[in-house]
Structures are given as C-alpha cells and as structure tokens.
C-alpha cells in the first residue's frame, strides 16, 4: 500500500492550518485534480464528504469521514469509492514562529494495476498537493519571512 509521511514547519498558527485543511468545500479552488466536493454532513467534530477527482478522461468519486479535533488533528477515513482503503491524518502543533504539521497518508486501490501505476507517481502527486496547501495558506494568511521547511 503506497504511503508517505512528512512533517513541515509553516509560518501560520495551528488553528489557521486546521481551518484550511478542514475547509473541504474549497478544495476545488486550489487542489490539483479535485474537480468537485459535496458535503453530506458537517459538525464541529465530524464531516462526511464526497470528492470528485480526475485527471484527463479519468474521473472517480469517493466518500470520506473526516474527524475533526480542533485545533490539533484531522483524521480522514475512507467510506466508499474506487479504493480498497484510504487513511490520512493531519496533526498540527504550535511552535515558535508558526506551527508544525505532521501529515501521513496510506491508500490501496482495489485494482492491482492501478496500485502499481499509483505507486510510480504518488510521490510527485503528493509534493504537488503539499505545494497547493502551502500556496493556499500564503494566499489566505499572507506570506511571511519564515519559509516552510521539511523536517522529515
């Protein structure tokens, strides 16, 4: 099952980054390959959302349950769609000059061929999505003299 884990320092508060990640409804505005989202239910602690993702002629919809533990953690659990499994988590910690974000994602396709193809491109796609979140944070909260750093 392809997976990745990364820790980043960001010049924003943990709460600001929590709000950005929890705003699933806005993902089509800035995340590559996200065509549309639909929030089925939303509360302070849990959201169920559909996401339509696509690349060229390929489009797939999947449903996730998002557990929100403000402002420290967001956990995403796969409910339905083309994958066999998808788990990701975001942990936010305030540190001097901003916050540290720990992100982990693991997924498995039902189709072994898709699994093999995804494994070849996963790292590049992950980096593109991380950059999209960083750019969105700068657009929402302003840029800073501090730079985002990778610590793992």
Residue frames relative to the residue before (quaternion, step in Angstrom):
aa qw qx qy qz dx dy dz
X 1.0000 0.0000 0.0000 0.0000 0.00 0.00 0.00
X 0.3939 -0.7209 0.5094 0.2563 3.64 -0.59 1.06
X 0.1197 0.7889 -0.5964 0.0870 3.54 -1.03 0.75
X 0.0704 -0.7788 0.6225 0.0306 3.50 -1.27 0.41
X 0.0670 -0.7674 0.6362 0.0437 3.52 -1.21 0.58
X 0.0557 0.8016 -0.5899 0.0796 3.53 -0.91 0.92
X 0.1942 -0.7431 0.6286 0.1226 3.52 -1.20 0.66
X 0.0571 -0.8000 0.5971 -0.0135 3.56 -0.91 1.00
X 0.3037 -0.6928 0.6185 0.2128 3.51 -1.21 0.61
X 0.0494 -0.7994 0.5987 -0.0050 3.57 -0.89 0.95
X 0.4444 -0.7164 0.4738 0.2545 3.62 -1.01 0.75
X 0.5649 0.5484 -0.3928 0.4752 3.59 1.07 0.80
X 0.5876 -0.5745 0.4188 0.3865 3.57 -1.21 0.31
X 0.6407 -0.5073 0.4086 0.4063 3.53 -1.29 0.39
X 0.6515 0.5226 -0.3210 0.4465 3.60 0.94 -0.81
X 0.6328 0.5199 -0.3387 0.4632 3.61 0.97 -0.77
X 0.6919 0.4629 -0.2838 0.4759 3.59 0.89 -0.90
X 0.5848 0.5514 -0.3655 0.4694 3.58 1.08 -0.65
X 0.6708 0.5060 -0.2979 0.4530 3.59 0.85 -0.99
X 0.6440 0.5222 -0.3252 0.4549 3.59 0.96 -0.83
X 0.7005 0.4614 -0.2743 0.4703 3.60 0.82 -0.98
X 0.6836 0.4987 -0.2882 0.4482 3.61 1.00 -0.80
X 0.6156 0.5630 -0.3455 0.4297 3.61 1.21 -0.34
X 0.0733 -0.8565 0.5110 -0.0003 3.55 0.70 1.20
X 0.5893 0.6037 -0.3583 0.3998 3.58 1.06 -0.71
X 0.7148 0.4510 -0.2433 0.4759 3.60 1.15 -0.61
X 0.3941 0.7561 -0.4606 0.2466 3.62 1.21 -0.14
X 0.6473 0.5241 -0.3626 0.4181 3.67 0.85 -0.73
X 0.5988 0.5897 -0.3549 0.4096 3.61 1.18 -0.46
X 0.8505 0.1523 -0.0442 0.5015 3.59 1.03 -0.63
X 0.6634 0.5030 -0.3311 0.4441 3.63 1.10 -0.36
X 0.4520 -0.6780 0.4987 0.2954 3.58 -0.84 0.94
X 0.8344 0.2375 -0.2120 0.4499 3.50 -1.20 0.76
X 0.5979 0.5199 -0.3943 0.4656 3.63 1.18 -0.09
X 0.2196 -0.8127 0.5336 0.0809 3.55 -0.45 1.27
X 0.7948 -0.1149 0.1217 0.5833 3.58 0.94 -0.89
X 0.1278 -0.7520 0.6376 0.1078 3.53 -1.31 0.42
X 0.0804 -0.7600 0.6416 0.0655 3.53 -1.26 0.48
X 0.2624 -0.7608 0.5768 0.1400 3.54 -0.72 1.11
X 0.2769 -0.7772 0.5468 0.1426 3.58 -0.62 1.13
X 0.7676 -0.1089 0.0907 0.6250 3.55 1.06 -0.83
X 0.0176 -0.8008 0.5980 -0.0282 3.55 -1.14 0.65
X 0.0693 0.7555 -0.6490 0.0572 3.54 -1.04 0.89
X 0.7257 -0.4046 0.3055 0.4651 3.58 -1.25 -0.11
X 0.7991 0.3303 -0.1450 0.4810 3.58 1.07 -0.70
X 0.8213 0.1111 -0.0525 0.5571 3.61 1.16 -0.35
X 0.0622 -0.7620 0.6442 0.0230 3.52 -1.17 0.73
X 0.1243 -0.7227 0.6693 0.1201 3.54 -1.23 0.58
X 0.0375 0.8255 -0.5541 0.1008 3.55 -0.66 1.15
X 0.2980 -0.6936 0.6266 0.1937 3.50 -1.30 0.62
X 0.0688 -0.7802 0.6206 0.0366 3.53 -1.10 0.74
X 0.1948 -0.7495 0.6235 0.1076 3.55 -0.95 0.96
X 0.0300 -0.7945 0.6061 -0.0247 3.54 -0.66 1.16
X 0.0511 0.8176 -0.5709 0.0547 3.53 -1.09 0.64
X 0.0589 -0.7443 0.6640 0.0407 3.46 -1.34 0.47
X 0.8112 -0.0740 -0.0334 0.5791 3.54 -0.53 1.26
X 0.8296 -0.1843 0.1303 0.5107 3.64 -0.73 -0.97
X 0.6023 0.5709 -0.3596 0.4265 3.61 1.23 -0.23
X 0.0776 0.7761 -0.6214 0.0743 3.57 -0.86 0.99
X 0.0176 0.7887 -0.6131 0.0414 3.56 -0.99 0.88
X 0.2276 -0.7479 0.6076 0.1406 3.54 -1.16 0.70
X 0.0476 0.7821 -0.6214 0.0012 3.53 -1.07 0.72
X 0.3311 -0.7325 0.5725 0.1616 3.50 -1.28 0.58
X 0.0515 -0.7970 0.6017 -0.0052 3.56 -1.01 0.90
X 0.2988 -0.6847 0.6306 0.2104 3.50 -1.34 0.48
X 0.1537 -0.8007 0.5781 0.0325 3.55 -0.73 1.13
X 0.1666 -0.7719 0.6090 0.0739 3.56 -0.63 1.17
X 0.1282 -0.8115 0.5692 0.0326 3.56 -0.73 1.11
X 0.0254 -0.7707 0.6360 -0.0286 3.56 -0.79 1.11
X 0.1782 -0.8457 0.4989 0.0646 3.54 0.35 1.35
X 0.6903 -0.3156 -0.6509 -0.0143 1.66 -1.69 1.86
X 0.4882 0.7484 -0.3575 0.2716 3.57 1.31 0.20
X 0.8484 0.0132 0.0636 0.5253 3.59 0.90 -0.80
X 0.0823 -0.7276 0.6780 0.0641 3.51 -1.31 0.63
X 0.0664 -0.7827 0.6187 0.0110 3.56 -0.86 1.03
X 0.1542 -0.7900 0.5908 0.0545 3.55 -0.88 1.00
X 0.0615 -0.7950 0.6035 -0.0033 3.54 -0.83 1.08
X 0.4840 -0.6856 0.4849 0.2462 3.51 -0.95 0.98
X 0.1827 -0.7814 0.5900 0.0895 3.56 -0.99 0.91
X 0.7995 -0.1637 0.1754 0.5506 3.59 0.71 -1.09
X 0.4711 0.6658 -0.5056 0.2813 3.56 -1.18 0.60
X 0.7846 -0.3831 0.2387 0.4249 3.58 -1.27 -0.35
X 0.6173 0.5589 -0.3478 0.4308 3.59 1.22 -0.24
X 0.4732 -0.6037 0.5377 0.3501 3.53 -1.32 0.19
X 0.7943 -0.0811 0.0929 0.5949 3.56 1.08 -0.77
X 0.0491 0.7588 -0.6491 0.0229 3.56 -1.24 0.56
X 0.0835 0.7657 -0.6322 0.0842 3.54 -0.82 1.03
X 0.1580 0.7685 -0.6179 0.0508 3.52 -0.98 0.78
X 0.1128 -0.7843 0.6080 0.0490 3.48 -1.24 0.55
X 0.1714 -0.7326 0.6529 0.0872 3.47 -1.27 0.70
X 0.0389 -0.7692 0.6376 0.0197 3.57 -0.92 0.93
X 0.1479 -0.8007 0.5799 0.0276 3.55 -0.84 1.08
X 0.0190 0.7911 -0.6100 0.0409 3.60 -0.86 1.00
X 0.3847 -0.6950 0.5536 0.2500 3.55 -0.86 0.94
X 0.0075 0.7567 -0.6531 0.0305 3.53 -1.04 0.91
X 0.6859 -0.4557 0.3405 0.4538 3.56 -1.24 0.20
X 0.8263 0.2042 -0.1771 0.4941 3.57 -0.81 1.04
X 0.8119 -0.1562 0.0906 0.5552 3.61 1.20 0.14
X 0.5291 -0.5981 0.4619 0.3861 3.54 -0.86 -0.96
X 0.3400 -0.6844 0.6038 0.2269 3.47 -1.38 0.31
X 0.1424 -0.7864 0.5992 0.0481 3.55 -0.89 0.98
X 0.1231 -0.7560 0.6400 0.0610 3.52 -0.90 1.00
X 0.0305 -0.8082 0.5869 -0.0374 3.57 -0.65 1.15
X 0.0252 0.7806 -0.6236 0.0323 3.56 -0.94 0.92
X 0.0267 0.7825 -0.6213 0.0302 3.56 -1.04 0.81
X 0.0041 -0.7515 0.6595 -0.0172 3.51 -1.13 0.87
X 0.0811 0.7997 -0.5926 0.0521 3.57 -0.99 0.75
X 0.1053 -0.7672 0.6283 0.0739 3.53 -1.30 0.39
X 0.3368 -0.7243 0.5685 0.1970 3.55 -0.96 0.91
X 0.5371 -0.5890 0.4896 0.3533 3.55 -1.21 0.47
X 0.7161 0.4175 -0.2201 0.5143 3.55 1.07 -0.85
X 0.4227 -0.7335 0.4672 0.2550 3.67 -0.54 1.10
X 0.6083 0.5471 -0.3576 0.4503 3.60 1.09 -0.63
X 0.6462 0.4992 -0.3141 0.4843 3.60 0.94 -0.87
X 0.6125 0.5600 -0.3397 0.4425 3.57 1.02 -0.82
X 0.6743 0.4924 -0.2897 0.4679 3.57 0.91 -0.94
X 0.6597 0.4997 -0.3032 0.4724 3.59 0.91 -0.90
X 0.6588 0.5168 -0.3115 0.4493 3.58 0.89 -0.95
X 0.6273 0.5579 -0.3366 0.4266 3.57 0.98 -0.82
X 0.6556 0.5254 -0.3072 0.4469 3.58 1.08 -0.72
X 0.7833 0.3334 -0.1544 0.5014 3.60 1.05 -0.73
X 0.4387 0.7526 -0.4263 0.2436 3.56 1.26 -0.29
X 0.6714 0.5087 -0.3166 0.4361 3.58 0.82 -0.95
X 0.6651 0.4998 -0.3016 0.4656 3.59 0.93 -0.88
X 0.6564 0.5020 -0.3049 0.4734 3.59 0.97 -0.87
X 0.6245 0.5414 -0.3303 0.4558 3.58 1.02 -0.83
X 0.6638 0.5050 -0.3043 0.4601 3.59 0.86 -0.94
X 0.6432 0.5190 -0.3243 0.4602 3.59 0.99 -0.79
X 0.6708 0.4878 -0.3020 0.4699 3.59 0.97 -0.79
X 0.6113 0.5351 -0.3464 0.4691 3.60 1.02 -0.77
X 0.6496 0.5119 -0.3116 0.4679 3.59 0.93 -0.88
X 0.6349 0.5326 -0.3327 0.4501 3.59 1.01 -0.78
X 0.6500 0.4937 -0.3178 0.4824 3.62 0.99 -0.77
X 0.6451 0.5165 -0.3242 0.4604 3.60 0.98 -0.81
X 0.6673 0.4911 -0.2999 0.4728 3.59 0.93 -0.87
X 0.6302 0.5235 -0.3325 0.4671 3.59 1.02 -0.76
X 0.6353 0.5220 -0.3303 0.4634 3.61 0.97 -0.82
X 0.6557 0.5002 -0.3131 0.4709 3.59 0.92 -0.85
X 0.6573 0.5066 -0.3154 0.4603 3.60 0.99 -0.80
X 0.7136 0.4551 -0.2578 0.4661 3.60 0.97 -0.83
X 0.8270 0.2660 -0.0840 0.4882 3.55 0.85 -1.02
X 0.5595 -0.6011 0.3896 0.4169 3.59 1.27 -0.02
X 0.4695 -0.6524 0.5059 0.3132 3.53 -1.18 0.52
X 0.2430 -0.7639 0.5869 0.1142 3.52 -1.26 0.43
X 0.5889 -0.5597 0.4371 0.3858 3.54 -1.26 0.31
X 0.5763 0.5480 -0.3778 0.4741 3.56 1.25 -0.44
X 0.2329 -0.7678 0.5757 0.1576 3.54 -1.05 0.65
X 0.5426 -0.5929 0.4770 0.3556 3.53 -1.17 0.59
X 0.0699 -0.8044 0.5897 0.0183 3.53 -0.90 0.88
X 0.3540 -0.6944 0.5824 0.2309 3.50 -1.17 0.64
X 0.1141 -0.8137 0.5680 0.0474 3.55 -0.78 1.01
X 0.7764 0.1835 -0.1611 0.5811 3.59 1.20 0.13
